[in-house]
Amino acid sequence: MMTEPGGGESISNANAQAIEEHRKIRELTERLGHAQSLVDLLRRLQELRLLMVPHFTDEEAQGGFFDVVRTQASRHLGAVRRLEREHEVLLAEMDRLAEGARACLAGPVAEVLRQAREFARRTQEHEARENELLIDALYVDVGGGD
């Protein structure tokens, strides 16, 4: 619904939406920086990416933020070009970070967890043999079961 000539209300709504998206991106990147595990990191990266991809697309679209700046404030053309390039770089870096986290989980972390399962299995077998010896020695040989 445009009530002002030239779509002033639509631009105001778009600006408010962009500001809100920037606030959410700041919040999510803050949370990302405090991830406590690789699984947590991957979850936070996915959440951030789901917000950033459409946000970047909207900014770069015809009639989007960058287009408005190019047509209304051409002195910022260099800044717009840099920001557009950064979009691609940020998304690629996010993907590399997620790939690295997944590789760790599938590689070194998975191997440590496999070793822990093996250790647990061997310890359980050891304890079972001790229990068998205890029962055999105390109840059969010593006669504690009578």
Residue pairs with C-beta under 8 A, 6 or more apart in sequence:
1 9
1 10
2 8
2 9
2 10
3 9
11 68
14 65
18 55
18 58
18 59
18 65
21 51
21 55
24 51
25 48
25 51
25 52
25 55
28 44
28 47
28 48
28 51
29 48
31 44
32 41
32 44
32 45
32 48
35 41
35 44
38 101
38 104
38 105
38 109
39 105
41 97
41 101
42 98
42 101
42 102
42 105
45 94
45 97
45 98
45 101
46 98
48 94
49 91
49 94
49 98
52 90
52 91
52 94
53 91
56 87
56 91
58 64
58 65
59 65
59 66
59 83
59 87
60 66
60 84
60 87
61 67
66 80
66 83
66 84
69 76
69 79
69 80
70 76
70 77
70 80
138 144
138 145
139 145
